[in-house]
């Protein structure tokens, strides 16, 4: 008997105390009551009601505690996390019951409109935040009213980062107090408040160090006189009055909402917190604001209508963001700084990010789906669709972007990519493996560039080193499939690069004269042009020593016409001495001893072939039943009634 008591006490001593004391707390927006006791709230039948009550107990939550929000219900407000869990016993926020995920909402409904004039209606929104970024009509986000309604006006001169002058301002409305959105670079769109207007000069508040580029564009927003299209809006932050253009439509027949909360979930200095199976909507700034925390998990969640970023984290290692859906983020969906090491971003769907010019953040590196710069970051199996700028911008030692599907990017900005890396802080061992990257558009509106659109599939930029680019499928990009720019120590292997203006671009220029491309190898790649005006490989150099970049070999090349222009070499770029030489594969091999084991793909099908790329973004093999010619791994074509495509792979299909 004494031995049994001793063993029982020994088990108790080593059993985690929090496992004995962890509690479940229930919340229901429909049947809850905040006056209930803590004991009552631990039962399904007697839940609490509001997020205000949740925040009041946030500091007393213990490891292992679980907060249950009732499914199918909407909880208005925000959550401020003030306690931590442990590795074995995190604090969990999740759902209970049946139905849709519970929703944490920062949206305020607006109704009972007053007609002003010319189709503009007004209402008071006392709950709206001061600098409102969100207006939603029938679950569709709308941008601030702007002048002009599309495109850009042109400025001819500027003064540092504080003024622009434009002859298109003559005789116009005085825009003092409004905002000016300035295209400063291909990749920078800044928004500033107009302090004053002196004739054709707009004096504005400095918001970034980037200076305007004369001849580029701008437009005006955040002024009631700009409202002339359905859904355009203006918010008077002093009087809390919302104005919306409905034209001849009845505003009361629409569901209209604006944001009343800047942040929906704030986590500062805490650890081991999990959000699972919850929806979030309508954060004016960020849905999740995470600072100096660790082991935060966001899993199986939906995040919609974020005024800036869906998730913004700093100083927070071991983040997990998985199996979640992000939609309508006006700046970035996920942005993690370099101190967010060992992050896992996996199996997410990210749509409609940064698609409204002037509604995202200022400076470079904005309007992106994923930005992550911590060491040991893994970005895997995500589907990214419709992004204003870069699909993925990442870095950090031993980081990887693997098996992601990225399509329709660089819609608002130019000079970006599906996957972009630029090592402003040196890092090593970065990998881009097995991604499917499609449809890089580019947008040069508001610049002096009228023809070339700059959107790359994979873009390795200035000073970057130690990259593996392997087994990716890259197609339909306005500029290059793979672009290496003033970077070195790069391995490009086993990629299928199809129907881009240039399939592989190696460029060293005067932007970083002391950082030439070197120690590069490109082998076992398919560089396939669909049209006769495309180029397989372009090598552009600031002098005449371009042959020092590295090695090309064992690649496959195809152009539908003019085999004398498979490889293009440009020396002394951006100078009056610039020369361009075009080579067939055979001439290239004999002249420079490059690509000695490479081959030209020979089409044995008659007529003009309809070429396309088929891909498999899944973890299981996919059967294609189209009767077509398929490009084999050995560079030959084979006529087949069906084709089995392996996970995360692609194949070039030629239909006759």
C-alpha positions as CSV (number, residue, x, y, z in Angstrom):
1,X,0.0,0.0,0.0
2,X,2.8,2.4,0.9
3,X,4.5,1.6,-2.4
4,X,1.4,2.4,-4.4
5,X,1.0,5.7,-2.6
6,X,4.6,6.5,-3.3
7,X,4.3,5.8,-7.0
8,X,1.1,7.9,-7.2
9,X,2.9,10.9,-5.6
10,X,5.9,10.4,-7.9
11,X,3.6,10.6,-10.9
12,X,2.0,13.7,-9.6
13,X,5.4,15.3,-9.0
14,X,6.5,14.8,-12.6
15,X,3.2,15.4,-14.3
16,X,3.0,19.0,-15.7
17,X,1.0,21.1,-13.3
18,X,-0.6,23.1,-16.0
19,X,-2.2,19.8,-17.4
20,X,-4.1,19.5,-14.1
21,X,-5.2,23.1,-14.2
22,X,-5.8,23.9,-17.9
23,X,-9.3,25.2,-18.6
24,X,-11.7,25.6,-21.5
25,X,-13.5,28.9,-21.9
26,X,-16.5,29.2,-24.2
27,X,-17.8,32.3,-26.1
28,X,-21.0,32.8,-28.0
29,X,-22.1,36.1,-29.5
30,X,-25.8,34.9,-29.5
31,X,-26.2,33.1,-26.2
32,X,-23.3,34.4,-24.2
33,X,-23.4,36.6,-21.0
34,X,-20.3,38.4,-19.8
35,X,-21.7,38.6,-16.2
36,X,-21.3,34.8,-15.8
37,X,-18.6,33.5,-13.5
38,X,-15.3,32.0,-14.6
39,X,-16.6,28.6,-13.6
40,X,-19.8,29.0,-15.6
41,X,-17.9,30.1,-18.7
42,X,-16.1,26.7,-18.7
43,X,-19.3,25.0,-19.8
44,X,-20.9,24.9,-23.2
45,X,-24.3,25.9,-21.9
46,X,-23.1,29.0,-20.1
47,X,-20.6,30.9,-22.3
48,X,-19.3,34.4,-22.2
49,X,-20.3,36.8,-25.0
50,X,-17.7,39.4,-26.2
51,X,-14.1,39.9,-27.0
52,X,-14.0,42.6,-24.4
53,X,-14.6,39.9,-21.8
54,X,-11.9,37.7,-23.4
55,X,-9.4,40.6,-23.2
56,X,-10.3,41.1,-19.5
57,X,-9.1,37.6,-18.7
58,X,-6.2,37.5,-21.2
59,X,-3.6,38.1,-18.5
60,X,-4.7,35.2,-16.3
61,X,-4.8,32.5,-19.1
62,X,-2.5,29.6,-18.3
63,X,-0.6,27.1,-20.5
64,X,-3.0,24.6,-21.9
65,X,-6.0,26.9,-21.7
66,X,-8.3,26.9,-24.8
67,X,-10.6,29.6,-25.9
68,X,-13.6,28.3,-27.9
69,X,-15.5,30.6,-30.1
70,X,-18.9,29.4,-31.4
71,X,-19.0,28.4,-35.1
72,X,-21.2,30.4,-37.4
73,X,-21.1,33.6,-35.3
74,X,-19.5,37.0,-35.6
75,X,-17.5,38.5,-32.8
76,X,-16.8,42.2,-33.3
77,X,-13.6,43.7,-31.9
78,X,-10.0,42.7,-31.3
79,X,-7.9,40.5,-29.1
80,X,-4.9,41.5,-27.1
81,X,-2.8,38.5,-26.0
82,X,-1.2,38.9,-22.6
83,X,-0.2,35.4,-21.5
84,X,2.0,32.6,-22.9
85,X,1.7,28.9,-23.3
86,X,4.5,26.3,-23.3
87,X,5.9,23.9,-25.9
88,X,3.8,21.0,-24.6
89,X,0.8,23.2,-23.7
90,X,0.1,26.2,-25.9
91,X,-2.8,28.6,-25.4
92,X,-5.2,27.8,-28.1
93,X,-7.9,29.9,-29.8
94,X,-10.3,27.8,-31.8
95,X,-14.0,27.0,-32.6
96,X,-16.7,24.7,-31.3
97,X,-20.0,23.6,-32.6
98,X,-21.1,23.1,-36.2
99,X,-21.2,25.6,-39.1
100,X,-18.8,28.1,-40.6
101,X,-15.7,29.3,-38.8
102,X,-16.4,31.9,-36.2
103,X,-15.5,35.4,-37.4
104,X,-13.5,38.1,-35.6
105,X,-14.6,41.2,-37.4
106,X,-13.3,44.8,-37.3
107,X,-16.0,46.0,-39.8
108,X,-18.6,48.6,-39.0
109,X,-21.8,48.5,-41.1
110,X,-22.8,51.9,-42.6
111,X,-26.5,52.5,-43.6
112,X,-29.1,55.3,-43.7
113,X,-27.4,57.4,-46.3
114,X,-28.0,61.1,-46.9
115,X,-27.9,62.4,-50.5
116,X,-25.5,65.2,-51.2
117,X,-25.3,65.9,-54.9
118,X,-24.3,64.3,-58.2
119,X,-24.6,60.7,-57.0
120,X,-22.6,61.2,-53.8
121,X,-24.1,60.0,-50.5
122,X,-22.9,60.6,-46.9
123,X,-23.2,59.0,-43.5
124,X,-21.6,59.5,-40.1
125,X,-19.3,56.6,-39.0
126,X,-18.2,57.4,-35.4
127,X,-16.7,54.0,-35.0
128,X,-14.5,54.2,-38.1
129,X,-10.8,54.6,-37.4
130,X,-9.1,57.9,-38.0
131,X,-7.2,57.0,-41.2
132,X,-9.6,54.6,-42.7
133,X,-8.2,52.3,-45.4
134,X,-11.1,50.0,-46.1
135,X,-14.5,50.4,-47.7
136,X,-16.4,47.2,-48.6
137,X,-19.6,47.1,-50.7
138,X,-21.3,43.7,-51.0
139,X,-18.1,42.0,-49.9
140,X,-16.0,43.7,-52.6
141,X,-13.2,46.2,-51.5
142,X,-13.2,49.6,-53.3
143,X,-10.4,52.2,-53.5
144,X,-10.5,55.8,-52.5
145,X,-11.7,58.2,-55.2
146,X,-9.0,59.4,-57.5
147,X,-8.2,61.9,-60.2
148,X,-7.8,60.8,-62.9
149,X,-9.9,57.7,-62.7
150,X,-7.2,55.6,-64.4
151,X,-3.6,56.0,-65.5
152,X,-1.3,58.8,-64.3
153,X,-0.8,62.5,-64.9
154,X,2.8,63.5,-65.6
155,X,5.2,65.6,-63.5
156,X,8.0,67.4,-65.3
157,X,10.2,68.3,-62.3
158,X,10.6,67.7,-58.6
159,X,12.3,69.1,-55.5
160,X,14.1,66.4,-53.4
161,X,11.4,64.3,-51.8
162,X,9.0,67.1,-51.0
163,X,7.5,68.6,-54.2
164,X,6.6,67.8,-57.8
165,X,5.6,70.3,-60.5
166,X,3.2,69.4,-63.4
167,X,1.8,71.5,-66.2
168,X,-1.4,69.4,-65.9
169,X,-2.3,71.1,-62.6
170,X,-2.9,74.5,-64.3
171,X,-6.5,75.6,-63.8
172,X,-7.3,72.6,-61.7
173,X,-8.9,72.4,-58.3
174,X,-6.6,73.3,-55.4
175,X,-5.6,69.9,-53.9
176,X,-4.2,71.1,-50.6
177,X,-5.2,68.6,-47.9
178,X,-5.7,65.7,-50.4
179,X,-3.1,63.0,-51.0
180,X,-0.8,62.6,-54.0
181,X,0.2,59.1,-55.2
182,X,3.6,59.3,-57.0
183,X,5.2,56.7,-59.2
184,X,8.8,57.4,-58.3
185,X,10.5,54.2,-59.7
186,X,9.2,51.3,-61.6
187,X,8.9,49.5,-58.3
188,X,8.0,52.4,-55.9
189,X,4.5,54.0,-55.6
190,X,4.5,56.5,-52.7
191,X,1.4,58.2,-51.2
192,X,1.8,61.6,-49.3
193,X,-0.4,64.2,-47.9
194,X,-0.4,67.5,-49.9
195,X,0.7,70.2,-47.5
196,X,0.0,73.0,-50.0
197,X,-0.3,73.8,-53.7
198,X,1.5,76.7,-55.4
199,X,0.3,77.0,-58.9
200,X,1.4,73.9,-60.7
201,X,3.5,72.6,-57.8
202,X,2.4,70.2,-55.1
203,X,4.3,70.4,-51.8
204,X,3.9,67.1,-49.9
205,X,5.0,65.5,-46.7
206,X,8.1,63.3,-47.0
207,X,7.2,59.7,-46.5
208,X,10.3,57.9,-47.8
209,X,13.9,58.6,-48.9
210,X,13.1,57.8,-52.6
211,X,13.1,60.8,-54.9
212,X,10.7,61.2,-57.8
213,X,11.8,60.6,-61.4
214,X,11.1,63.5,-63.7
215,X,8.7,62.5,-66.5
216,X,7.0,59.9,-64.3
217,X,3.4,60.0,-63.1
218,X,1.1,60.8,-60.2
219,X,-2.6,61.0,-59.4
220,X,-4.7,62.6,-56.6
221,X,-6.9,60.8,-54.0
222,X,-8.5,61.3,-50.7
223,X,-10.5,64.3,-51.7
224,X,-14.4,64.5,-52.1
225,X,-14.2,66.2,-55.5
226,X,-12.7,63.0,-57.0
227,X,-15.9,61.0,-56.4
228,X,-17.5,60.2,-59.8
229,X,-17.4,56.4,-60.2
230,X,-19.4,53.7,-58.3
231,X,-17.8,52.7,-55.1
232,X,-15.2,55.6,-54.9
233,X,-15.1,57.0,-51.4
234,X,-13.7,59.7,-49.2
235,X,-13.5,59.7,-45.4
236,X,-13.4,62.9,-43.3
237,X,-11.5,61.7,-40.3
238,X,-12.2,64.9,-38.3
239,X,-16.0,64.9,-38.7
240,X,-16.1,61.1,-39.1
241,X,-18.2,61.4,-42.2
242,X,-18.0,58.8,-45.0
243,X,-18.9,59.9,-48.6
244,X,-19.4,57.3,-51.3
245,X,-20.4,57.7,-55.0
246,X,-23.4,55.5,-55.8
247,X,-24.6,57.5,-58.9
248,X,-28.2,56.6,-59.7
249,X,-28.1,53.5,-57.5
250,X,-29.9,53.3,-54.2
251,X,-27.2,53.0,-51.5
252,X,-29.6,51.3,-49.0
253,X,-29.8,48.3,-51.4
254,X,-26.1,47.6,-50.7
255,X,-24.3,46.3,-47.7
256,X,-21.5,48.8,-46.9
257,X,-18.8,48.4,-44.2
258,X,-15.7,50.2,-43.1
259,X,-13.1,49.3,-40.6
260,X,-13.4,50.2,-36.9
261,X,-10.2,48.3,-35.6
262,X,-6.6,48.9,-36.7
263,X,-5.4,45.5,-35.4
264,X,-7.5,42.4,-34.8
265,X,-4.9,40.3,-32.9
266,X,-2.0,41.9,-31.0
267,X,0.7,39.6,-29.6
268,X,3.7,41.3,-27.9
269,X,6.3,39.4,-25.9
270,X,4.3,36.2,-25.6
271,X,5.0,32.6,-26.8
272,X,3.3,29.4,-27.7
273,X,0.0,30.8,-28.9
274,X,-2.1,29.0,-31.5
275,X,-5.1,30.2,-33.6
276,X,-6.9,27.4,-35.4
277,X,-10.0,27.4,-37.6
278,X,-11.0,31.0,-37.1
279,X,-11.9,33.7,-39.7
280,X,-10.8,37.3,-39.5
281,X,-12.0,40.4,-41.5
282,X,-11.6,44.1,-41.7
283,X,-8.4,45.1,-39.9
284,X,-7.6,48.6,-40.9
285,X,-3.9,48.0,-40.6
286,X,-2.9,44.4,-39.8
287,X,-5.0,41.5,-38.8
288,X,-2.1,39.9,-36.8
289,X,0.4,42.3,-35.3
290,X,3.2,40.1,-33.8
291,X,6.2,41.6,-31.9
292,X,9.0,40.0,-29.9
293,X,7.1,36.7,-29.6
294,X,7.9,33.1,-30.5
295,X,6.2,29.9,-31.5
296,X,3.1,31.6,-32.7
297,X,0.9,29.4,-34.9
298,X,-1.8,30.5,-37.3
299,X,-3.4,27.4,-38.8
300,X,-6.6,26.8,-40.8
301,X,-7.6,30.4,-40.6
302,X,-9.2,32.8,-43.1
303,X,-8.0,36.4,-43.3
304,X,-9.9,38.8,-45.5
305,X,-9.9,42.6,-46.1
306,X,-6.7,43.7,-44.4
307,X,-6.1,47.4,-44.8
308,X,-2.3,47.0,-44.9
309,X,-0.9,43.5,-44.0
310,X,-2.7,40.3,-43.0
311,X,0.2,39.3,-40.9
312,X,3.0,41.6,-39.8
313,X,5.7,40.2,-37.6
314,X,9.0,41.4,-36.1
315,X,11.4,39.8,-33.7
316,X,9.4,36.6,-33.6
317,X,11.1,33.3,-34.4
318,X,9.4,30.0,-35.0
319,X,6.2,31.3,-36.6
320,X,4.0,28.8,-38.3
321,X,1.5,30.0,-40.9
322,X,-0.2,27.0,-42.5
323,X,-3.3,25.8,-44.3
324,X,-4.9,29.3,-44.2
325,X,-6.6,31.5,-46.8
326,X,-5.6,35.2,-47.3
327,X,-7.6,37.5,-49.5
328,X,-7.7,41.2,-50.3
329,X,-4.6,42.4,-48.4
330,X,-4.0,46.0,-49.6
331,X,-0.2,45.8,-49.0
332,X,1.3,42.4,-48.1
333,X,-0.4,39.2,-47.1
334,X,2.5,38.0,-45.0
335,X,5.5,40.2,-44.0
336,X,8.2,38.8,-41.6
337,X,11.4,40.7,-40.9
338,X,14.9,39.2,-40.6
339,X,14.5,38.5,-36.9
340,X,11.7,36.1,-37.6
341,X,14.0,33.2,-38.1
342,X,12.9,29.5,-38.6
343,X,9.4,30.5,-40.0
344,X,7.2,28.0,-41.7
345,X,4.8,29.3,-44.3
346,X,3.1,26.3,-45.8
347,X,-0.1,25.2,-47.7
348,X,-1.7,28.6,-47.8
349,X,-3.8,30.2,-50.5
350,X,-3.1,33.9,-51.0
351,X,-5.2,35.9,-53.4
352,X,-5.7,39.5,-54.5
353,X,-2.8,41.2,-52.8
354,X,-1.7,44.8,-53.3
355,X,-3.9,45.4,-56.3
356,X,-5.0,49.0,-55.6
357,X,-2.3,51.6,-56.5
358,X,-2.0,54.1,-53.7
359,X,-3.6,51.9,-51.1
360,X,-0.5,49.9,-50.1
361,X,2.5,51.0,-48.1
362,X,5.2,53.4,-49.4
363,X,8.8,52.5,-50.4
364,X,10.3,49.4,-51.9
365,X,9.3,45.9,-51.1
366,X,5.5,46.5,-50.8
367,X,2.4,45.2,-52.6
368,X,3.7,41.6,-52.2
369,X,2.1,38.3,-51.2
370,X,5.0,37.0,-49.0
371,X,8.0,38.8,-47.6
372,X,10.2,36.8,-45.3
373,X,13.9,37.4,-44.5
374,X,14.7,35.3,-41.4
375,X,17.3,32.5,-41.5
376,X,15.9,28.9,-41.9
377,X,12.6,30.1,-43.4
378,X,10.6,27.6,-45.4
379,X,8.0,28.8,-47.9
380,X,6.3,25.7,-49.3
381,X,3.2,24.4,-51.1
382,X,1.5,27.8,-51.2
383,X,-0.8,29.0,-54.0
384,X,-0.3,32.7,-54.8
385,X,-2.7,34.3,-57.2
386,X,-3.0,37.9,-58.4
387,X,-0.3,40.1,-56.7
388,X,0.5,43.8,-57.3
389,X,4.3,43.2,-57.1
390,X,6.5,40.2,-56.1
391,X,4.8,36.9,-55.3
392,X,7.6,35.9,-52.9
393,X,10.5,38.1,-51.7
394,X,12.7,36.1,-49.3
395,X,16.2,35.8,-48.0
396,X,18.2,34.6,-44.9
397,X,20.7,31.8,-44.4
398,X,19.4,28.4,-45.4
399,X,16.0,29.6,-46.5
400,X,13.9,27.9,-49.2
401,X,11.0,28.5,-51.4
402,X,9.8,25.1,-52.6
403,X,6.8,23.8,-54.6
404,X,4.8,27.0,-54.6
405,X,2.3,27.9,-57.4
406,X,2.7,31.6,-58.2
407,X,0.6,33.1,-61.0
408,X,-0.4,36.6,-62.2
409,X,2.1,38.9,-60.5
410,X,3.6,42.4,-61.1
411,X,0.1,43.6,-61.9
412,X,0.5,47.1,-60.3
413,X,4.3,47.6,-60.2
414,X,7.1,46.8,-62.5
415,X,10.7,45.4,-62.2
416,X,9.7,42.5,-59.9
417,X,9.2,38.8,-60.1
418,X,7.3,35.7,-59.1
419,X,10.2,34.9,-56.7
420,X,12.7,37.7,-55.9
421,X,15.9,37.7,-53.9
422,X,18.2,40.6,-53.2
423,X,20.9,40.2,-50.5
424,X,21.3,43.7,-49.0
425,X,22.6,41.7,-46.0
426,X,24.8,38.8,-47.1
427,X,23.3,35.4,-46.6
428,X,24.1,31.9,-47.9
429,X,22.5,28.6,-48.9
430,X,19.2,29.8,-50.4
431,X,17.1,27.5,-52.5
432,X,14.3,28.0,-55.1
433,X,13.1,24.5,-55.9
434,X,10.2,23.0,-57.7
435,X,8.0,26.1,-58.0
436,X,5.5,26.7,-60.8
437,X,5.6,30.4,-61.8
438,X,3.2,31.7,-64.4
439,X,2.1,35.0,-66.0
440,X,4.4,37.9,-64.9
441,X,2.7,41.0,-66.4
442,X,4.6,44.1,-65.4
443,X,3.1,47.6,-65.4
444,X,5.0,50.6,-66.7
445,X,2.2,53.1,-66.4
446,X,3.4,56.3,-64.9
447,X,7.0,55.8,-66.2
448,X,8.8,57.0,-69.3
449,X,9.2,53.4,-70.5
450,X,6.6,52.7,-73.2
451,X,7.4,49.3,-74.6
452,X,9.4,47.0,-72.3
453,X,7.5,45.4,-69.4
454,X,9.8,44.2,-66.6
455,X,8.4,41.1,-64.9
456,X,10.6,38.1,-64.3
457,X,9.8,34.6,-63.2
458,X,12.8,34.2,-60.8
459,X,14.9,37.4,-60.2
460,X,18.2,37.2,-58.4
461,X,19.2,40.8,-57.9
462,X,22.2,43.0,-56.9
463,X,24.9,41.5,-54.6
464,X,23.1,38.2,-54.0
465,X,25.1,35.0,-53.7
466,X,24.8,31.3,-53.1
467,X,21.5,30.4,-54.7
468,X,20.2,27.1,-56.0
469,X,17.5,27.4,-58.7
470,X,16.4,23.9,-59.4
471,X,13.4,22.1,-61.1
472,X,11.2,25.1,-61.5
473,X,8.6,25.6,-64.2
474,X,8.5,29.2,-65.4
475,X,6.3,30.5,-68.2
476,X,4.6,33.6,-69.7
477,X,6.7,36.4,-68.2
478,X,6.9,39.8,-69.9
479,X,10.7,40.0,-69.5
480,X,12.9,37.1,-68.4
481,X,12.0,33.6,-67.1
482,X,15.2,33.7,-64.9
483,X,17.2,36.9,-64.5
484,X,20.5,37.0,-62.7
485,X,21.5,40.7,-62.1
486,X,24.9,41.6,-60.6
487,X,24.8,38.4,-58.5
488,X,27.2,35.4,-58.2
489,X,27.7,31.8,-57.1
490,X,24.5,30.6,-58.5
491,X,23.4,27.1,-59.8
492,X,20.6,26.9,-62.3
493,X,19.6,23.3,-62.9
494,X,16.8,21.3,-64.4
495,X,14.3,24.1,-64.9
496,X,11.7,24.4,-67.7
497,X,11.6,28.0,-68.9
498,X,9.0,28.6,-71.6
499,X,7.4,31.5,-73.5
500,X,9.1,34.4,-71.8
501,X,10.6,37.3,-73.7
502,X,14.0,36.0,-72.6
503,X,14.3,32.6,-71.1
504,X,17.6,33.2,-69.2
505,X,19.0,36.7,-68.7
506,X,22.5,37.2,-67.3
507,X,23.2,40.9,-66.7
508,X,26.1,42.8,-65.2
509,X,25.7,46.6,-65.4
510,X,26.9,49.9,-63.9
511,X,24.5,49.8,-61.0
512,X,27.0,47.5,-59.2
513,X,30.1,47.5,-61.3
514,X,32.1,45.7,-58.7
515,X,29.7,42.8,-58.4
516,X,29.9,40.9,-61.7
517,X,28.2,37.6,-62.3
518,X,30.7,34.8,-61.6
519,X,30.8,31.1,-60.5
520,X,27.5,30.5,-62.3
521,X,26.5,27.2,-63.7
522,X,23.4,26.5,-65.8
523,X,22.8,22.9,-66.9
524,X,20.0,20.4,-67.8
525,X,17.5,23.3,-68.4
526,X,14.9,23.6,-71.1
527,X,15.0,27.1,-72.6
528,X,12.0,27.1,-75.0
529,X,10.8,30.1,-77.0
530,X,7.2,30.0,-78.2
531,X,7.5,32.9,-80.7
532,X,10.2,34.0,-83.2
533,X,10.8,37.3,-81.3
534,X,11.9,35.6,-78.1
535,X,15.4,34.7,-77.1
536,X,16.7,31.6,-75.3
537,X,19.6,33.2,-73.5
538,X,20.8,36.8,-73.3
539,X,24.2,37.7,-71.7
540,X,24.6,41.5,-71.2
541,X,27.8,42.9,-69.8
542,X,29.2,46.3,-69.0
543,X,32.5,45.5,-70.7
544,X,33.9,42.8,-72.9
545,X,34.7,40.0,-70.4
546,X,31.3,38.5,-70.3
547,X,32.8,35.0,-70.8
548,X,34.0,35.0,-67.2
549,X,30.5,34.5,-65.7
550,X,30.7,30.7,-65.5
551,X,29.4,27.7,-67.4
552,X,26.5,26.8,-69.6
553,X,26.2,23.2,-70.6
554,X,23.8,20.2,-71.1
555,X,20.8,22.5,-71.8
556,X,18.1,22.1,-74.4
557,X,17.2,25.0,-76.7
558,X,14.3,25.7,-79.0
559,X,13.2,28.6,-81.2
560,X,10.4,28.3,-83.7
561,X,12.4,30.3,-86.3
562,X,15.8,31.8,-86.9
563,X,18.2,29.4,-85.3
564,X,20.9,32.0,-85.6
565,X,19.5,33.9,-82.6
566,X,19.4,31.3,-79.9
567,X,22.0,33.0,-77.7
568,X,22.4,36.8,-77.7
569,X,25.5,38.5,-76.3
570,X,25.5,42.3,-75.5
571,X,28.8,44.0,-74.5
572,X,29.3,47.5,-73.1
573,X,25.6,47.8,-72.3
574,X,24.0,51.3,-71.8
575,X,26.9,52.9,-73.7
576,X,27.5,54.2,-77.2
577,X,29.9,51.3,-77.7
578,X,27.3,48.7,-77.1
579,X,27.3,45.8,-79.6
580,X,25.0,42.8,-79.9
581,X,26.0,39.4,-81.4
582,X,23.5,36.7,-82.1
583,X,24.6,33.0,-82.2
584,X,23.1,29.7,-83.3
585,X,23.8,26.9,-80.8
586,X,26.4,25.5,-83.2
587,X,28.2,28.9,-83.6
588,X,28.1,29.4,-79.8
589,X,29.7,26.1,-79.2
590,X,32.4,26.5,-81.8
591,X,33.2,30.1,-81.0
592,X,33.3,30.1,-77.2
593,X,33.3,26.4,-76.2
594,X,30.1,26.9,-74.2
595,X,27.2,24.4,-74.1
596,X,29.3,21.7,-75.6
597,X,26.9,19.0,-74.5
598,X,23.7,21.1,-75.1
599,X,21.2,20.2,-77.8
600,X,18.8,22.0,-80.1
601,X,15.2,20.5,-79.8
602,X,14.1,19.3,-83.2
603,X,10.4,19.3,-83.9
604,X,9.2,16.4,-86.0
605,X,5.6,17.5,-86.3
606,X,4.5,19.4,-89.4
607,X,3.0,22.8,-89.5
608,X,2.6,25.5,-86.9
609,X,2.4,23.9,-83.4
610,X,0.2,25.2,-80.6
611,X,2.6,25.1,-77.7
612,X,1.5,25.4,-74.1
613,X,2.6,24.3,-70.6
614,X,0.7,21.8,-68.4
615,X,1.5,21.7,-64.7
616,X,0.7,19.6,-61.7
617,X,0.4,21.6,-58.5
618,X,-0.4,18.7,-56.2
619,X,1.3,15.9,-54.2
620,X,0.0,13.1,-56.4
621,X,0.6,12.2,-60.1
622,X,-1.8,13.8,-62.6
623,X,-3.0,12.2,-65.8
624,X,-3.4,14.4,-68.9
625,X,-5.6,12.8,-71.5
626,X,-5.1,15.2,-74.4
627,X,-3.8,13.6,-77.6
628,X,-0.7,15.7,-78.2
629,X,3.1,15.8,-78.6
630,X,4.9,15.9,-75.2
631,X,8.4,17.1,-74.7
632,X,10.4,14.3,-73.0
633,X,13.3,14.8,-70.6
634,X,15.8,13.9,-73.3
635,X,14.6,16.8,-75.5
636,X,12.6,14.6,-77.9
637,X,8.9,14.8,-78.8
638,X,6.6,11.9,-78.4
639,X,3.0,11.5,-79.6
640,X,0.8,10.2,-76.7
641,X,-2.9,9.8,-76.0
642,X,-2.2,10.5,-72.3
643,X,0.6,11.7,-70.2
644,X,1.3,11.2,-66.5
645,X,2.7,14.3,-64.9
646,X,4.5,13.9,-61.6
647,X,3.9,16.1,-58.5
648,X,5.0,19.8,-58.9
649,X,6.3,19.2,-62.4
650,X,5.4,20.6,-65.8
651,X,5.5,19.5,-69.4
652,X,5.5,21.3,-72.7
653,X,2.6,20.2,-74.9
654,X,2.4,20.7,-78.6
655,X,-1.0,20.2,-80.2
656,X,-1.3,19.6,-83.9
